[in-house]
Amino acid sequence: MAQGAVHEAHHEWSVWPFPTGIGTLLVPIAITLVFHYQKHLIGLILGGVALVLILIGIAGWANEHFAKESDVGFGWLGTFTFLVSEIVIFGTLFAAFWMARTAHADKWSDWVPEGVSLGMAGILTLILWASSFTIFKAETALEEEGDNGKALMWTFLTFVLGALFVILHVREWAHLWTEEGFTLSSNMYGTGFYSLTGLHSSHVIVGLLAQLYVMWLLATGKMTKEKPTVMKGVSVYWHFVDVMWMLVAGTAYLVGSTAI
């Protein structure tokens, strides 16, 4: 008679969530000390301790995973739920921008500075399109070919393109802010423009940090063809950032700068 498989109870534990959680708890405390109680020195020290604890915890946790565990196939679920929450955040700002654009349509054209350039928006779009291709090639090189070196090269190219995007964007903001006086509080367009483009750029920066992490995993051999979940997650996130840019550019630049 066939015997069913017997599974013994297996309890997993790790010490690394502890410093990560403590560091995360200290962050709002440090911010409160600095901005509310004006205890700048104590707040900065506490913030530094929090950052160190978070970095140590995440690094140790990640190393533990790649050293002992194997991917279990639930990365898509975490990525999906994370992106749904991101869509809600972006959607809120899109809704606010469109409502302001409609409510102030009669004087909106007076708020549009000359420096808001559709040409710059086009250049930034091409850069992100190119970076979507390079991150796709990095994922393919790892998953299909098992070539860490090639995956590392394509990820590095993606990082360079993303960094170029941020640099050009910051230069554009600096010109609008200092040369044309178009600031966050200038008018409703300024508030919407910087809120949308700033939120998006913050996501690009997060993506760049994630790519640095991926490059370290690839270079050290911790990420392999058999353990591609982090690469998949970072790739999907980056494609999401690229898609969001199309909506941000269409809203903040095309619709926002149209004098109607």
C-alpha positions in Angstrom: 0.0 0.0 0.0 1.3 3.4 -1.0 2.5 5.5 1.9 1.7 9.2 1.9 4.6 11.6 2.4 5.3 12.6 5.9 6.2 16.2 6.6 7.9 17.0 9.8 7.1 20.3 11.5 9.8 22.9 10.7 10.0 26.2 12.6 12.1 29.0 11.0 13.5 31.8 13.0 15.8 34.7 12.3 17.4 37.4 14.4 17.5 40.0 11.6 13.9 41.2 11.7 14.7 42.5 15.2 17.2 45.2 14.3 15.2 46.0 11.1 12.0 46.5 13.2 13.8 48.5 15.9 15.4 50.8 13.3 12.1 51.3 11.6 10.5 52.2 15.0 13.2 54.8 15.7 12.7 56.7 12.4 9.5 58.5 13.3 10.8 59.1 16.8 13.9 60.8 15.3 11.8 62.9 12.9 9.5 64.0 15.8 12.5 65.0 17.9 14.0 67.1 15.1 10.9 68.8 13.7 8.6 69.0 16.7 10.8 69.2 19.8 13.7 70.9 18.0 16.2 68.4 19.5 18.3 68.4 16.4 21.4 66.7 17.7 19.6 63.9 19.5 17.2 63.4 16.6 20.1 63.2 14.1 22.0 60.7 16.3 18.9 58.6 16.7 18.2 58.8 13.0 21.7 57.6 12.2 21.3 54.7 14.6 18.0 53.9 13.0 19.6 53.9 9.5 22.5 51.7 10.6 20.1 49.2 12.3 17.9 49.0 9.2 20.8 48.5 6.9 22.4 45.8 9.1 19.0 44.1 9.5 18.2 44.1 5.8 21.7 43.0 4.8 21.8 40.2 7.3 18.3 39.0 6.4 19.1 39.0 2.7 22.4 37.2 3.2 20.6 34.6 5.3 18.0 34.0 2.6 20.5 33.7 -0.3 22.9 31.5 1.8 20.4 29.0 3.1 17.0 29.2 1.4 15.6 28.7 -2.0 12.9 30.7 -3.8 9.4 29.4 -3.1 7.6 31.1 -5.9 5.6 33.8 -4.0 7.6 36.7 -5.2 4.9 37.6 -7.8 2.3 37.9 -5.0 4.4 40.4 -3.0 5.2 42.4 -6.1 1.6 42.5 -7.2 0.2 43.7 -3.8 3.0 46.3 -3.6 2.2 47.7 -7.1 -1.5 47.9 -6.3 -0.7 50.1 -3.3 1.6 52.2 -5.6 -1.2 52.6 -8.1 -3.5 54.0 -5.3 -0.8 56.6 -4.4 -0.3 57.7 -8.0 -4.0 57.6 -8.7 -4.7 60.0 -5.8 -2.3 62.6 -7.2 -3.6 62.2 -10.8 -7.2 62.8 -9.6 -6.1 65.9 -7.6 -4.2 67.3 -10.6 -7.1 66.8 -13.0 -9.6 68.3 -10.6 -7.5 71.3 -10.2 -7.0 71.6 -14.0 -10.7 71.5 -14.5 -11.6 73.9 -11.7 -9.0 76.5 -12.7 -9.2 76.1 -16.5 -10.0 79.8 -17.0 -6.6 81.0 -15.6 -4.5 77.9 -16.0 -2.7 79.2 -19.0 -1.3 82.1 -17.0 0.4 79.7 -14.7 2.4 77.8 -17.3 6.0 78.8 -17.4 8.0 78.9 -20.6 10.5 76.4 -19.3 8.1 73.5 -19.2 9.4 71.7 -22.3 7.7 68.9 -24.1 11.0 68.3 -25.7 12.6 67.5 -22.4 9.7 65.3 -21.5 10.3 63.4 -24.8 14.0 63.0 -24.0 13.2 61.6 -20.5 10.7 59.3 -22.0 13.2 57.8 -24.5 15.7 57.3 -21.7 13.2 55.3 -19.7 12.1 53.3 -22.7 15.7 52.4 -23.3 16.1 51.4 -19.6 13.1 49.1 -19.9 14.8 47.3 -22.7 18.1 46.9 -20.7 16.4 45.6 -17.6 14.5 43.1 -19.7 17.8 42.0 -21.2 19.3 41.6 -17.7 16.4 39.4 -16.6 16.6 37.3 -19.7 20.4 36.9 -19.3 19.9 35.6 -15.8 16.8 33.4 -16.2 17.4 31.9 -19.6 21.1 31.9 -19.9 22.3 31.8 -16.3 24.9 34.4 -17.2 25.6 36.6 -14.2 28.2 38.6 -16.0 25.8 39.6 -18.8 23.0 40.2 -16.4 25.3 42.5 -14.4 26.3 44.4 -17.5 22.7 45.0 -18.6 21.6 46.0 -15.0 24.5 48.5 -14.9 23.3 50.0 -18.2 19.9 50.3 -16.7 21.3 52.1 -13.7 23.2 54.5 -15.8 20.1 55.4 -17.8 18.0 55.8 -14.7 20.6 58.0 -13.1 20.7 60.1 -16.3 17.0 60.5 -16.0 17.2 61.8 -12.5 20.1 64.2 -13.3 18.3 65.8 -16.2 15.0 66.0 -14.2 16.7 67.7 -11.3 18.4 70.2 -13.7 15.0 71.0 -15.2 13.5 71.6 -11.7 16.4 73.8 -10.8 15.9 75.9 -13.9 12.2 76.3 -13.4 12.6 77.0 -9.7 15.5 79.5 -9.8 15.3 81.0 -13.2 11.6 81.3 -13.8 10.3 81.4 -10.2 8.0 78.4 -10.8 7.9 76.8 -7.4 5.8 74.3 -5.5 3.7 77.1 -4.0 3.5 79.4 -7.1 0.1 78.1 -8.1 -2.0 75.0 -8.5 0.0 73.9 -11.6 3.3 74.3 -9.7 1.9 72.2 -6.8 0.6 69.5 -9.2 3.7 69.5 -11.4 6.3 69.0 -8.7 4.1 66.6 -6.7 3.7 64.3 -9.7 7.2 64.5 -11.1 8.7 64.4 -7.6 6.7 61.3 -6.6 7.8 59.6 -9.8 11.4 60.6 -9.4 11.4 59.2 -5.8 10.3 55.9 -7.3 13.1 56.1 -9.8 15.6 56.6 -7.0 14.2 53.6 -5.1 14.6 51.6 -8.3 18.2 52.7 -8.7 19.0 51.6 -5.1 17.3 48.2 -5.9 19.5 47.9 -8.9 22.6 48.5 -6.9 21.5 45.7 -4.6 20.8 43.4 -7.6 24.3 44.2 -9.0 25.9 43.2 -5.7 23.9 39.9 -5.6 25.0 39.2 -9.2 28.6 40.1 -8.6 28.9 38.0 -5.5 27.1 35.0 -7.1 24.3 35.1 -4.5 21.7 35.5 -7.2 21.6 32.7 -9.7 19.4 31.2 -12.4 17.8 29.1 -9.6 17.2 32.2 -7.4 15.8 34.9 -9.7 13.0 36.3 -7.6 14.7 39.6 -6.6 15.7 40.3 -10.3 12.1 39.6 -11.3 10.7 41.9 -8.7 13.1 44.7 -9.5 12.4 44.3 -13.2 8.6 44.4 -12.8 9.0 47.5 -10.5 11.1 49.3 -13.1 8.6 48.6 -15.9 5.9 49.9 -13.6 8.0 53.1 -13.0 8.3 53.5 -16.8 4.6 53.1 -17.4 3.8 55.6 -14.6 6.2 58.1 -16.3 4.0 57.9 -19.5 1.0 58.9 -17.4 3.0 61.5 -15.4 4.4 63.1 -18.6 1.1 63.1 -20.3 -0.6 64.8 -17.3 2.1 67.2 -16.0 3.6 68.2 -19.3 1.1 67.6 -22.2 -2.2 68.3 -20.4 -0.7 70.6 -17.8 1.0 72.9 -20.3 -1.8 73.1 -22.8 -3.3 76.6 -22.8 -7.0 75.6 -22.9 
